Amino acid sequence: MSVKVSIIMPSLNVANYISECMDSVINQTLSDIEILCIDAGSTDGTLDILRDYESKDNRIKVIVSPMKSYGHQVNMGLDMAKGEYIGIVETDDYIESNMYEELYEAAIDNKADFVKSDFDVFITSNNNQKCLMRYFLKDHMQDMYDTEVSYDMYTNRVGYMDVYIWNGIYNLSFLKKHHIRLNETPGAAYQDCGFRYLVAMNVNKGIFLDKSFYRYRRDNTGSSVYSPKCVEWNLGEIQYIRKIMEETGINDVKRRAFIAREAATVGIGPYNALRQWCEPNEEIIAAQNKFRELMRDDKEKGLLRQEDMMPQSWFEMKLFVEKPQAFEDYIAMKANVRTSLFRDFINKMSKYKEIVVFCTGKAASSALCVMQMNGIKSIKAFCDNNKEKWGSDFGGYNVISPQEAVLKYPNAYFLIASRKYSIAILKQLKEMNISEDNISVYRLPIDPIESTNIIANAK
């Protein structure tokens, strides 16, 4: 059997999630796959579960990694892979059954170095109800799906940098030609960072699909994305990518400037999120100071320029480099405001016996996840002005008309989950005799990653 896609699955102590993940992979509609399960010495029964799957499906190979390193595990998979393309599935996630068939067909039709797509962030509530939020790449770049992506788009600052590696497949020959591998530092921490930048700096033809196949878990609080070591790990990845650039002769100004801008992003962005639940310790401060030296040096070399960055990014980078204490005060205040907004919202919603959420879009998905994960069980229904949605299901709740919502729940609190139509909906509810005291607009972040950062860490 020829292998079309090699699926690399690094694992370590994910017994609670591994069966759901494996079932989603073995039941792919594309059957010409190999499944490389690289376990790093699990002690919770994960390895036994994997061995059981291996005994029943000859496409599965279980290998024990000598290192507890996500990067080393994936690299072992790359060395063993026999497929035309490779995919990576993190073993606390799961995928849709048609993921690799559709990605592979698009890759072959377009002779692409990679094919990627949107994905869904998900959280499982205490009653085992999954709440999914679609991560739309087009929110960052409207014509993403109609454009062939090349390294010129990234270096010329006209292409959005999709920072996730598991929502797509990569041509194995392309990876080998450009020596694209993962950093092999200990642990499972941000080691896809170098991989994604090496792909971006070498790709000739990448394709994005306006579809979603991958389901990315955000309620595993043991995940490395929630560790206070994220600043140190990101620093290590930036140092790794610069080392590889030097070794492979990537020394043109455009690609060096691209990495300089990305270093500023990963040096500041994760720290923004981290400060919502963590105070900086000595290790964090030391890593921040090294990031500061890198940015100062890049700025002096002309690799970081105001005209190449968004105003907010330029402001934060300048503040970070030139006025460290002012930057820390700014970030602390920003974090406090975000956390206060979240807690105030939860405290307010917990007072109501009946809640109706008005609208069924991205803001509604965020509101539902926030409330479900914080024990608020008083949501009665969702309503929407779109007649085509009436009678449908939204996150396990019935979608009804506003008229029916007001009739069935006259004393309910109405949460408007729409930014675009909030003023019109507020007027509509008041005209239906709902007191303004029983209406508010959902104001928390609706980006799936940002909103689940708040959920996971503000408990």
ROGU-618944 format. One record per residue (C-alpha): residue in one letter; x, y, z. Coordinates in Angstrom, 2 decimals, padded with zeros to 5 digits. Layout:
kolmi nuke=A&x=X&y=Y&z=Z
...
***
This chain:
kolmi nuke=M&x=000.00&y=000.00&z=000.00
kolmi nuke=S&x=001.32&y=003.41&z=-000.94
kolmi nuke=V&x=001.12&y=005.90&z=001.91
kolmi nuke=K&x=-000.44&y=009.22&z=001.00
kolmi nuke=V&x=-000.29&y=010.82&z=004.44
kolmi nuke=S&x=001.83&y=009.92&z=007.45
kolmi nuke=I&x=000.10&y=011.08&z=010.63
kolmi nuke=I&x=002.50&y=011.80&z=013.48
kolmi nuke=M&x=000.95&y=011.63&z=016.95
kolmi nuke=P&x=003.22&y=012.61&z=019.88
kolmi nuke=S&x=001.85&y=011.60&z=023.28
kolmi nuke=L&x=002.63&y=011.79&z=026.98
kolmi nuke=N&x=000.12&y=010.96&z=029.73
kolmi nuke=V&x=-003.07&y=011.70&z=027.81
kolmi nuke=A&x=-005.08&y=008.62&z=028.86
kolmi nuke=N&x=-008.20&y=010.75&z=029.38
kolmi nuke=Y&x=-008.18&y=011.90&z=025.77
kolmi nuke=I&x=-006.26&y=009.35&z=023.68
kolmi nuke=S&x=-009.17&y=007.07&z=022.71
kolmi nuke=E&x=-011.27&y=009.90&z=021.29
kolmi nuke=C&x=-008.22&y=011.14&z=019.40
kolmi nuke=M&x=-007.23&y=007.70&z=018.02
kolmi nuke=D&x=-010.80&y=006.89&z=016.98
kolmi nuke=S&x=-010.94&y=010.09&z=014.95
kolmi nuke=V&x=-007.68&y=009.22&z=013.18
kolmi nuke=I&x=-008.27&y=005.54&z=012.39
kolmi nuke=N&x=-011.70&y=006.35&z=010.93
kolmi nuke=Q&x=-010.40&y=008.75&z=008.30
kolmi nuke=T&x=-012.09&y=008.50&z=004.91
kolmi nuke=L&x=-008.59&y=008.49&z=003.42
kolmi nuke=S&x=-007.44&y=004.93&z=004.12
kolmi nuke=D&x=-003.95&y=005.16&z=002.57
kolmi nuke=I&x=-002.38&y=006.51&z=005.75
kolmi nuke=E&x=000.15&y=005.42&z=008.33
kolmi nuke=I&x=-000.26&y=006.40&z=011.96
kolmi nuke=L&x=002.98&y=006.95&z=013.87
kolmi nuke=C&x=002.31&y=007.12&z=017.61
kolmi nuke=I&x=005.43&y=008.43&z=019.33
kolmi nuke=D&x=005.01&y=008.15&z=023.10
kolmi nuke=A&x=007.45&y=009.74&z=025.50
kolmi nuke=G&x=007.12&y=007.18&z=028.29
kolmi nuke=S&x=003.58&y=007.67&z=029.58
kolmi nuke=T&x=002.84&y=006.33&z=033.06
kolmi nuke=D&x=-000.94&y=006.78&z=033.14
kolmi nuke=G&x=-001.97&y=003.96&z=030.80
kolmi nuke=T&x=-001.66&y=005.90&z=027.54
kolmi nuke=L&x=000.91&y=003.49&z=026.14
kolmi nuke=D&x=-001.25&y=000.46&z=026.91
kolmi nuke=I&x=-004.17&y=002.02&z=025.07
kolmi nuke=L&x=-001.96&y=002.77&z=022.07
kolmi nuke=R&x=-000.63&y=-000.81&z=022.03
kolmi nuke=D&x=-004.20&y=-002.08&z=021.97
kolmi nuke=Y&x=-005.00&y=000.07&z=018.93
kolmi nuke=E&x=-001.78&y=-001.11&z=017.27
kolmi nuke=S&x=-002.77&y=-004.76&z=017.69
kolmi nuke=K&x=-006.01&y=-004.14&z=015.77
kolmi nuke=D&x=-004.83&y=-001.90&z=012.90
kolmi nuke=N&x=-001.69&y=-002.60&z=010.88
kolmi nuke=R&x=-001.46&y=001.06&z=009.82
kolmi nuke=I&x=-000.52&y=001.97&z=013.40
kolmi nuke=K&x=003.06&y=001.90&z=014.68
kolmi nuke=V&x=003.76&y=002.66&z=018.35
kolmi nuke=I&x=007.26&y=003.89&z=019.15
kolmi nuke=V&x=008.65&y=004.93&z=022.53
kolmi nuke=S&x=010.79&y=008.06&z=022.40
kolmi nuke=P&x=014.01&y=008.06&z=024.46
kolmi nuke=M&x=013.38&y=011.75&z=025.21
kolmi nuke=K&x=010.46&y=013.56&z=026.79
kolmi nuke=S&x=010.53&y=016.15&z=024.02
kolmi nuke=Y&x=007.66&y=017.04&z=021.70
kolmi nuke=G&x=010.19&y=018.19&z=019.11
kolmi nuke=H&x=012.18&y=014.96&z=019.29
kolmi nuke=Q&x=008.98&y=012.90&z=019.05
kolmi nuke=V&x=007.81&y=014.70&z=015.92
kolmi nuke=N&x=011.29&y=014.49&z=014.38
kolmi nuke=M&x=011.29&y=010.74&z=014.98
kolmi nuke=G&x=008.04&y=010.64&z=013.06
kolmi nuke=L&x=009.52&y=012.70&z=010.23
kolmi nuke=D&x=012.47&y=010.29&z=010.00
kolmi nuke=M&x=010.16&y=007.26&z=009.84
kolmi nuke=A&x=007.43&y=008.71&z=007.61
kolmi nuke=K&x=006.79&y=007.07&z=004.23
kolmi nuke=G&x=003.94&y=009.29&z=003.07
kolmi nuke=E&x=003.91&y=011.94&z=000.37
kolmi nuke=Y&x=002.61&y=014.35&z=003.01
kolmi nuke=I&x=002.75&y=014.44&z=006.78
kolmi nuke=G&x=000.19&y=015.64&z=009.30
kolmi nuke=I&x=000.51&y=016.14&z=013.04
kolmi nuke=V&x=-002.26&y=015.41&z=015.54
kolmi nuke=E&x=-001.77&y=016.35&z=019.19
kolmi nuke=T&x=-003.21&y=013.54&z=021.25
kolmi nuke=D&x=-005.55&y=015.54&z=023.47
kolmi nuke=D&x=-007.32&y=016.83&z=020.34
kolmi nuke=Y&x=-009.40&y=015.09&z=017.68
kolmi nuke=I&x=-010.15&y=015.53&z=013.96
kolmi nuke=E&x=-013.06&y=015.22&z=011.55
kolmi nuke=S&x=-013.21&y=012.01&z=009.49
kolmi nuke=N&x=-012.66&y=013.74&z=006.13
kolmi nuke=M&x=-009.72&y=015.90&z=007.18
kolmi nuke=Y&x=-006.87&y=014.14&z=005.45
kolmi nuke=E&x=-008.83&y=013.17&z=002.34
kolmi nuke=E&x=-009.76&y=016.78&z=001.62
kolmi nuke=L&x=-006.36&y=018.20&z=002.51
kolmi nuke=Y&x=-004.57&y=015.58&z=000.41
kolmi nuke=E&x=-006.80&y=016.11&z=-002.63
kolmi nuke=A&x=-006.20&y=019.87&z=-002.46
kolmi nuke=A&x=-002.46&y=019.30&z=-002.09
kolmi nuke=I&x=-002.28&y=017.03&z=-005.15
kolmi nuke=D&x=-004.53&y=019.25&z=-007.27
kolmi nuke=N&x=-002.40&y=022.31&z=-006.49
kolmi nuke=K&x=001.04&y=020.63&z=-006.20
kolmi nuke=A&x=001.30&y=022.45&z=-002.88
kolmi nuke=D&x=004.07&y=022.48&z=-000.30
kolmi nuke=F&x=001.35&y=022.66&z=002.34
kolmi nuke=V&x=-002.43&y=022.81&z=002.63
kolmi nuke=K&x=-004.03&y=024.21&z=005.79
kolmi nuke=S&x=-007.50&y=025.18&z=006.94
kolmi nuke=D&x=-009.51&y=026.79&z=009.70
kolmi nuke=F&x=-010.05&y=024.80&z=012.89
kolmi nuke=D&x=-012.37&y=024.71&z=015.87
kolmi nuke=V&x=-011.32&y=025.46&z=019.43
kolmi nuke=F&x=-013.28&y=023.39&z=021.93
kolmi nuke=I&x=-013.88&y=023.08&z=025.62
kolmi nuke=T&x=-015.87&y=020.35&z=027.38
kolmi nuke=S&x=-018.14&y=021.55&z=030.17
kolmi nuke=N&x=-018.79&y=019.77&z=033.45
kolmi nuke=N&x=-021.86&y=018.04&z=031.96
kolmi nuke=N&x=-019.71&y=016.69&z=029.11
kolmi nuke=Q&x=-021.17&y=019.13&z=026.56
kolmi nuke=K&x=-018.65&y=020.26&z=023.92
kolmi nuke=C&x=-018.57&y=023.94&z=023.11
kolmi nuke=L&x=-016.87&y=024.66&z=019.78
kolmi nuke=M&x=-015.68&y=028.00&z=018.45
kolmi nuke=R&x=-014.52&y=028.29&z=014.84
kolmi nuke=Y&x=-011.13&y=029.91&z=014.34
kolmi nuke=F&x=-011.50&y=031.72&z=011.01
kolmi nuke=L&x=-008.23&y=032.50&z=009.26
kolmi nuke=K&x=-010.13&y=035.05&z=007.16
kolmi nuke=D&x=-010.62&y=037.15&z=010.30
kolmi nuke=H&x=-006.94&y=037.99&z=009.94
kolmi nuke=M&x=-006.70&y=038.14&z=006.15
kolmi nuke=Q&x=-009.89&y=038.34&z=004.07
kolmi nuke=D&x=-008.51&y=036.91&z=000.82
kolmi nuke=M&x=-006.60&y=034.10&z=002.54
kolmi nuke=Y&x=-008.52&y=031.34&z=000.75
kolmi nuke=D&x=-008.13&y=032.78&z=-002.76
kolmi nuke=T&x=-004.38&y=033.23&z=-002.68
kolmi nuke=E&x=-001.39&y=030.97&z=-003.23
kolmi nuke=V&x=000.91&y=031.67&z=-000.32
kolmi nuke=S&x=004.66&y=031.97&z=-000.81
kolmi nuke=Y&x=007.51&y=033.15&z=001.38
kolmi nuke=D&x=007.37&y=036.51&z=-000.44
kolmi nuke=M&x=003.94&y=037.15&z=001.08
kolmi nuke=Y&x=005.30&y=036.70&z=004.59
kolmi nuke=T&x=008.51&y=038.65&z=004.08
kolmi nuke=N&x=006.69&y=041.48&z=002.26
kolmi nuke=R&x=004.17&y=041.70&z=005.13
kolmi nuke=V&x=001.09&y=040.98&z=003.00
kolmi nuke=G&x=000.38&y=037.46&z=004.29
kolmi nuke=Y&x=-001.08&y=036.47&z=007.68
kolmi nuke=M&x=001.20&y=034.19&z=009.68
kolmi nuke=D&x=-000.93&y=031.20&z=010.69
kolmi nuke=V&x=000.97&y=030.03&z=013.76
kolmi nuke=Y&x=-000.56&y=026.55&z=014.12
kolmi nuke=I&x=001.05&y=023.51&z=012.51
kolmi nuke=W&x=-001.50&y=020.73&z=013.10
kolmi nuke=N&x=-004.32&y=022.21&z=010.99
kolmi nuke=G&x=-002.70&y=021.10&z=007.75
kolmi nuke=I&x=-000.40&y=018.73&z=005.88
kolmi nuke=Y&x=003.12&y=019.28&z=004.55
kolmi nuke=N&x=004.92&y=017.77&z=001.59
kolmi nuke=L&x=007.61&y=015.52&z=003.08
kolmi nuke=S&x=010.06&y=016.15&z=000.22
kolmi nuke=F&x=009.67&y=019.91&z=000.78
kolmi nuke=L&x=010.47&y=019.51&z=004.49
kolmi nuke=K&x=013.53&y=017.37&z=003.79
kolmi nuke=K&x=014.82&y=019.65&z=001.02
kolmi nuke=H&x=014.85&y=022.64&z=003.36
kolmi nuke=H&x=015.93&y=020.71&z=006.49
kolmi nuke=I&x=012.74&y=021.71&z=008.32
kolmi nuke=R&x=012.55&y=020.02&z=011.69
kolmi nuke=L&x=011.49&y=020.85&z=015.21
kolmi nuke=N&x=013.67&y=022.03&z=018.07
kolmi nuke=E&x=014.38&y=019.17&z=020.48
kolmi nuke=T&x=014.38&y=020.90&z=023.84
kolmi nuke=P&x=012.94&y=018.89&z=026.77
kolmi nuke=G&x=009.17&y=018.95&z=027.28
kolmi nuke=A&x=006.26&y=019.74&z=024.99
kolmi nuke=A&x=006.61&y=023.46&z=024.87
kolmi nuke=Y&x=006.28&y=025.73&z=021.84
kolmi nuke=Q&x=008.59&y=023.51&z=019.80
kolmi nuke=D&x=006.43&y=024.01&z=016.72
kolmi nuke=C&x=007.51&y=027.67&z=016.65
kolmi nuke=G&x=010.73&y=027.11&z=014.70
kolmi nuke=F&x=009.00&y=024.64&z=012.37
kolmi nuke=R&x=006.31&y=027.12&z=011.33
kolmi nuke=Y&x=008.83&y=029.88&z=010.60
kolmi nuke=L&x=011.07&y=027.60&z=008.57
kolmi nuke=V&x=008.01&y=026.58&z=006.54
kolmi nuke=A&x=007.01&y=030.23&z=006.05
kolmi nuke=M&x=010.49&y=031.28&z=004.91
kolmi nuke=N&x=010.83&y=028.47&z=002.36
kolmi nuke=V&x=007.33&y=027.82&z=000.97
kolmi nuke=N&x=006.74&y=028.39&z=-002.74
kolmi nuke=K&x=003.09&y=027.36&z=-002.80
kolmi nuke=G&x=000.82&y=027.05&z=000.18
kolmi nuke=I&x=-002.98&y=026.71&z=000.06
kolmi nuke=F&x=-005.63&y=027.54&z=002.67
kolmi nuke=L&x=-009.10&y=025.98&z=002.62
kolmi nuke=D&x=-012.23&y=027.70&z=003.86
kolmi nuke=K&x=-013.15&y=024.63&z=005.91
kolmi nuke=S&x=-012.57&y=023.34&z=009.43
kolmi nuke=F&x=-011.41&y=019.81&z=010.29
kolmi nuke=Y&x=-009.20&y=020.00&z=013.38
kolmi nuke=R&x=-010.62&y=020.23&z=016.92
kolmi nuke=Y&x=-008.18&y=021.93&z=019.27
kolmi nuke=R&x=-008.70&y=021.30&z=023.00
kolmi nuke=R&x=-008.37&y=024.27&z=025.35
kolmi nuke=D&x=-009.50&y=022.77&z=028.67
kolmi nuke=N&x=-006.38&y=020.68&z=029.34
kolmi nuke=T&x=-004.83&y=022.89&z=032.01
kolmi nuke=G&x=-001.73&y=020.67&z=031.97
kolmi nuke=S&x=-000.98&y=021.89&z=028.45
kolmi nuke=S&x=002.26&y=023.83&z=027.97
kolmi nuke=V&x=000.34&y=026.85&z=026.64
kolmi nuke=Y&x=-000.73&y=027.54&z=030.24
kolmi nuke=S&x=002.76&y=027.33&z=031.76
kolmi nuke=P&x=004.57&y=030.38&z=033.21
kolmi nuke=K&x=007.65&y=029.08&z=031.36
kolmi nuke=C&x=006.14&y=030.16&z=028.02
kolmi nuke=V&x=008.42&y=033.22&z=027.85
kolmi nuke=E&x=011.58&y=031.11&z=028.30
kolmi nuke=W&x=010.37&y=028.54&z=025.79
kolmi nuke=N&x=009.54&y=031.16&z=023.18
kolmi nuke=L&x=012.97&y=032.70&z=023.66
kolmi nuke=G&x=014.56&y=029.29&z=023.05
kolmi nuke=E&x=012.56&y=028.88&z=019.83
kolmi nuke=I&x=013.62&y=032.27&z=018.48
kolmi nuke=Q&x=017.25&y=031.45&z=019.26
kolmi nuke=Y&x=016.79&y=028.08&z=017.52
kolmi nuke=I&x=015.32&y=029.54&z=014.34
kolmi nuke=R&x=018.12&y=032.11&z=014.09
kolmi nuke=K&x=020.69&y=029.35&z=014.48
kolmi nuke=I&x=019.06&y=027.31&z=011.69
kolmi nuke=M&x=018.88&y=030.39&z=009.47
kolmi nuke=E&x=022.61&y=030.90&z=009.90
kolmi nuke=E&x=023.39&y=027.24&z=009.26
kolmi nuke=T&x=021.25&y=027.04&z=006.12
kolmi nuke=G&x=022.31&y=030.38&z=004.64
kolmi nuke=I&x=019.08&y=032.34&z=005.11
kolmi nuke=N&x=020.68&y=035.75&z=005.47
kolmi nuke=D&x=018.74&y=038.10&z=003.17
kolmi nuke=V&x=017.39&y=041.24&z=004.80
kolmi nuke=K&x=013.71&y=040.47&z=004.09
kolmi nuke=R&x=013.67&y=037.15&z=005.88
kolmi nuke=R&x=015.84&y=038.43&z=008.73
kolmi nuke=A&x=013.40&y=041.34&z=009.17
kolmi nuke=F&x=010.49&y=038.90&z=009.08
kolmi nuke=I&x=011.98&y=036.89&z=011.95
kolmi nuke=A&x=012.81&y=040.09&z=013.84
kolmi nuke=R&x=009.14&y=041.11&z=013.69
kolmi nuke=E&x=008.01&y=037.64&z=014.73
kolmi nuke=A&x=010.49&y=037.68&z=017.63
kolmi nuke=A&x=008.88&y=040.91&z=018.82
kolmi nuke=T&x=005.47&y=039.26&z=018.54
kolmi nuke=V&x=006.34&y=036.10&z=020.51
kolmi nuke=G&x=008.37&y=038.08&z=023.03
kolmi nuke=I&x=005.44&y=040.32&z=023.95
kolmi nuke=G&x=002.20&y=038.55&z=022.95
kolmi nuke=P&x=002.34&y=035.46&z=025.21
kolmi nuke=Y&x=003.49&y=037.63&z=028.11
kolmi nuke=N&x=000.35&y=039.74&z=027.62
kolmi nuke=A&x=-001.76&y=036.60&z=028.15
kolmi nuke=L&x=000.46&y=035.22&z=030.93
kolmi nuke=R&x=000.05&y=038.34&z=033.10
kolmi nuke=Q&x=-003.69&y=037.69&z=033.39
kolmi nuke=W&x=-003.00&y=034.82&z=035.79
kolmi nuke=C&x=000.68&y=034.96&z=036.77
kolmi nuke=E&x=003.18&y=037.35&z=038.33
kolmi nuke=P&x=006.65&y=037.45&z=036.71
kolmi nuke=N&x=009.33&y=035.45&z=038.53
kolmi nuke=E&x=013.12&y=035.67&z=038.14
kolmi nuke=E&x=013.17&y=033.24&z=035.19
kolmi nuke=I&x=010.48&y=035.19&z=033.33
kolmi nuke=I&x=012.26&y=038.48&z=033.96
kolmi nuke=A&x=015.58&y=037.03&z=032.76
kolmi nuke=A&x=013.99&y=035.75&z=029.56
kolmi nuke=Q&x=012.25&y=039.08&z=028.99
kolmi nuke=N&x=015.58&y=040.87&z=029.34
kolmi nuke=K&x=017.13&y=038.61&z=026.68
kolmi nuke=F&x=014.18&y=039.29&z=024.39
kolmi nuke=R&x=014.75&y=042.98&z=025.05
kolmi nuke=E&x=018.39&y=042.68&z=023.96
kolmi nuke=L&x=017.35&y=040.89&z=020.76
kolmi nuke=M&x=014.79&y=043.55&z=019.88
kolmi nuke=R&x=017.15&y=046.40&z=020.68
kolmi nuke=D&x=019.81&y=044.84&z=018.45
kolmi nuke=D&x=017.31&y=044.19&z=015.62
kolmi nuke=K&x=016.06&y=047.77&z=015.84
kolmi nuke=E&x=019.59&y=049.16&z=015.66
kolmi nuke=K&x=020.29&y=047.01&z=012.59
kolmi nuke=G&x=017.19&y=048.38&z=010.86
kolmi nuke=L&x=015.34&y=045.05&z=010.95
kolmi nuke=L&x=012.56&y=046.45&z=013.12
kolmi nuke=R&x=011.05&y=049.53&z=011.49
kolmi nuke=Q&x=007.92&y=051.47&z=012.34
kolmi nuke=E&x=006.62&y=051.34&z=008.75
kolmi nuke=D&x=006.70&y=047.52&z=008.84
kolmi nuke=M&x=004.62&y=047.10&z=011.99
kolmi nuke=M&x=001.11&y=047.85&z=013.15
kolmi nuke=P&x=000.94&y=050.96&z=015.38
kolmi nuke=Q&x=-000.04&y=048.99&z=018.50
kolmi nuke=S&x=002.80&y=046.47&z=017.96
kolmi nuke=W&x=005.33&y=049.25&z=017.39
kolmi nuke=F&x=004.17&y=051.09&z=020.52
kolmi nuke=E&x=004.41&y=047.98&z=022.71
kolmi nuke=M&x=007.81&y=047.01&z=021.28
kolmi nuke=K&x=009.21&y=050.51&z=021.89
kolmi nuke=L&x=007.83&y=050.59&z=025.42
kolmi nuke=F&x=009.17&y=047.09&z=026.11
kolmi nuke=V&x=012.69&y=047.91&z=024.87
kolmi nuke=E&x=013.10&y=051.49&z=026.05
kolmi nuke=K&x=011.03&y=051.74&z=029.24
kolmi nuke=P&x=010.80&y=048.31&z=030.93
kolmi nuke=Q&x=009.07&y=049.51&z=034.10
kolmi nuke=A&x=006.52&y=051.54&z=032.18
kolmi nuke=F&x=005.88&y=048.49&z=030.01
kolmi nuke=E&x=005.36&y=046.29&z=033.08
kolmi nuke=D&x=002.92&y=048.82&z=034.58
kolmi nuke=Y&x=001.05&y=048.99&z=031.27
kolmi nuke=I&x=000.80&y=045.20&z=030.91
kolmi nuke=A&x=-000.23&y=044.76&z=034.56
kolmi nuke=M&x=-003.00&y=047.33&z=034.20
kolmi nuke=K&x=-004.15&y=045.74&z=030.94
kolmi nuke=A&x=-004.24&y=042.29&z=032.58
kolmi nuke=N&x=-006.12&y=043.57&z=035.62
kolmi nuke=V&x=-008.76&y=045.25&z=033.46
kolmi nuke=R&x=-009.31&y=042.08&z=031.39
kolmi nuke=T&x=-009.54&y=039.86&z=034.46
kolmi nuke=S&x=-011.92&y=042.28&z=036.20
kolmi nuke=L&x=-014.19&y=042.42&z=033.16
kolmi nuke=F&x=-014.35&y=038.64&z=033.10
kolmi nuke=R&x=-015.06&y=038.25&z=036.82
kolmi nuke=D&x=-017.66&y=041.04&z=036.77
kolmi nuke=F&x=-019.44&y=039.30&z=033.89
kolmi nuke=I&x=-019.51&y=035.92&z=035.66
kolmi nuke=N&x=-020.68&y=037.47&z=038.93
kolmi nuke=K&x=-023.45&y=039.32&z=037.12
kolmi nuke=M&x=-024.67&y=036.33&z=035.09
kolmi nuke=S&x=-024.67&y=034.07&z=038.14
kolmi nuke=K&x=-027.41&y=036.22&z=039.71
kolmi nuke=Y&x=-030.02&y=035.44&z=037.08
kolmi nuke=K&x=-032.32&y=032.41&z=037.14
kolmi nuke=E&x=-033.13&y=032.65&z=033.43
kolmi nuke=I&x=-030.84&y=033.88&z=030.63
kolmi nuke=V&x=-031.66&y=034.14&z=026.93
kolmi nuke=V&x=-028.76&y=034.78&z=024.59
kolmi nuke=F&x=-029.72&y=036.87&z=021.57
kolmi nuke=C&x=-027.84&y=035.87&z=018.34
kolmi nuke=T&x=-026.02&y=032.70&z=017.35
kolmi nuke=G&x=-022.68&y=033.82&z=015.92
kolmi nuke=K&x=-019.09&y=034.00&z=017.16
kolmi nuke=A&x=-019.88&y=036.22&z=020.16
kolmi nuke=A&x=-022.63&y=033.80&z=021.21
kolmi nuke=S&x=-020.21&y=030.86&z=021.04
kolmi nuke=S&x=-017.77&y=032.72&z=023.26
kolmi nuke=A&x=-020.48&y=033.70&z=025.75
kolmi nuke=L&x=-021.76&y=030.13&z=025.91
kolmi nuke=C&x=-018.28&y=028.70&z=026.56
kolmi nuke=V&x=-017.49&y=031.28&z=029.24
kolmi nuke=M&x=-020.73&y=030.61&z=031.09
kolmi nuke=Q&x=-020.64&y=026.82&z=030.75
kolmi nuke=M&x=-017.11&y=026.58&z=032.05
kolmi nuke=N&x=-017.95&y=028.70&z=035.06
kolmi nuke=G&x=-020.95&y=026.74&z=036.24
kolmi nuke=I&x=-023.69&y=029.04&z=034.98
kolmi nuke=K&x=-026.61&y=026.75&z=034.16
kolmi nuke=S&x=-029.36&y=029.32&z=033.81
kolmi nuke=I&x=-029.26&y=029.68&z=030.02
kolmi nuke=K&x=-032.73&y=028.75&z=028.77
kolmi nuke=A&x=-032.49&y=029.37&z=025.04
kolmi nuke=F&x=-030.86&y=031.23&z=022.19
kolmi nuke=C&x=-032.91&y=033.48&z=019.95
kolmi nuke=D&x=-032.14&y=035.00&z=016.58
kolmi nuke=N&x=-033.79&y=037.27&z=014.03
kolmi nuke=N&x=-032.79&y=034.88&z=011.25
kolmi nuke=K&x=-035.87&y=032.71&z=010.62
kolmi nuke=E&x=-033.75&y=029.98&z=009.03
kolmi nuke=K&x=-032.14&y=029.32&z=012.42
kolmi nuke=W&x=-035.39&y=028.84&z=014.33
kolmi nuke=G&x=-035.74&y=025.26&z=015.53
kolmi nuke=S&x=-032.05&y=024.50&z=015.07
kolmi nuke=D&x=-029.56&y=023.54&z=017.78
kolmi nuke=F&x=-026.87&y=025.87&z=019.08
kolmi nuke=G&x=-024.47&y=024.34&z=021.59
kolmi nuke=G&x=-027.17&y=022.00&z=022.88
kolmi nuke=Y&x=-029.82&y=024.71&z=023.15
kolmi nuke=N&x=-032.90&y=025.33&z=021.02
kolmi nuke=V&x=-032.88&y=028.45&z=018.83
kolmi nuke=I&x=-036.20&y=030.27&z=018.89
kolmi nuke=S&x=-037.59&y=033.56&z=017.59
kolmi nuke=P&x=-037.26&y=036.71&z=019.72
kolmi nuke=Q&x=-041.04&y=036.82&z=020.01
kolmi nuke=E&x=-041.16&y=033.28&z=021.40
kolmi nuke=A&x=-038.26&y=034.05&z=023.75
kolmi nuke=V&x=-040.05&y=037.05&z=025.21
kolmi nuke=L&x=-043.31&y=035.11&z=025.50
kolmi nuke=K&x=-041.74&y=032.05&z=027.17
kolmi nuke=Y&x=-039.23&y=033.91&z=029.32
kolmi nuke=P&x=-040.67&y=037.37&z=030.09
kolmi nuke=N&x=-038.56&y=037.68&z=033.23
kolmi nuke=A&x=-035.33&y=036.45&z=031.69
kolmi nuke=Y&x=-032.14&y=038.41&z=031.36
kolmi nuke=F&x=-031.35&y=039.00&z=027.68
kolmi nuke=L&x=-027.66&y=038.92&z=026.73
kolmi nuke=I&x=-027.05&y=040.45&z=023.30
kolmi nuke=A&x=-024.18&y=038.51&z=021.70
kolmi nuke=S&x=-023.63&y=040.70&z=018.66
kolmi nuke=R&x=-021.25&y=043.59&z=018.09
kolmi nuke=K&x=-022.64&y=044.64&z=014.70
kolmi nuke=Y&x=-026.36&y=044.74&z=015.55
kolmi nuke=S&x=-026.33&y=045.41&z=019.28
kolmi nuke=I&x=-027.96&y=048.86&z=019.09
kolmi nuke=A&x=-030.77&y=047.61&z=016.85
kolmi nuke=I&x=-031.37&y=044.55&z=019.05
kolmi nuke=L&x=-031.43&y=046.67&z=022.21
kolmi nuke=K&x=-034.11&y=048.88&z=020.61
kolmi nuke=Q&x=-036.01&y=045.77&z=019.47
kolmi nuke=L&x=-036.09&y=044.26&z=022.98
kolmi nuke=K&x=-037.17&y=047.51&z=024.59
kolmi nuke=E&x=-040.01&y=047.78&z=022.08
kolmi nuke=M&x=-041.00&y=044.24&z=023.19
kolmi nuke=N&x=-041.32&y=045.56&z=026.77
kolmi nuke=I&x=-038.10&y=044.06&z=028.11
kolmi nuke=S&x=-036.67&y=046.41&z=030.73
kolmi nuke=E&x=-033.30&y=047.93&z=029.91
kolmi nuke=D&x=-032.19&y=046.70&z=033.34
kolmi nuke=N&x=-032.61&y=043.14&z=032.01
kolmi nuke=I&x=-030.49&y=043.64&z=028.90
kolmi nuke=S&x=-026.76&y=043.91&z=028.30
kolmi nuke=V&x=-024.27&y=043.41&z=025.48
kolmi nuke=Y&x=-021.58&y=040.73&z=025.65
kolmi nuke=R&x=-018.25&y=042.61&z=025.72
kolmi nuke=L&x=-015.66&y=039.92&z=026.47
kolmi nuke=P&x=-013.18&y=038.81&z=023.76
kolmi nuke=I&x=-014.70&y=036.68&z=021.01
kolmi nuke=D&x=-011.44&y=035.44&z=019.50
kolmi nuke=P&x=-011.48&y=031.69&z=020.33
kolmi nuke=I&x=-007.91&y=031.61&z=021.64
kolmi nuke=E&x=-008.17&y=034.77&z=023.71
kolmi nuke=S&x=-011.56&y=033.91&z=025.19
kolmi nuke=T&x=-010.46&y=030.40&z=026.18
kolmi nuke=N&x=-007.29&y=031.83&z=027.70
kolmi nuke=I&x=-009.60&y=033.71&z=030.04
kolmi nuke=I&x=-011.74&y=030.65&z=030.73
kolmi nuke=A&x=-008.84&y=028.35&z=031.51
kolmi nuke=N&x=-006.92&y=030.69&z=033.74
kolmi nuke=A&x=-009.27&y=033.03&z=035.55
kolmi nuke=K&x=-010.96&y=030.42&z=037.72
***
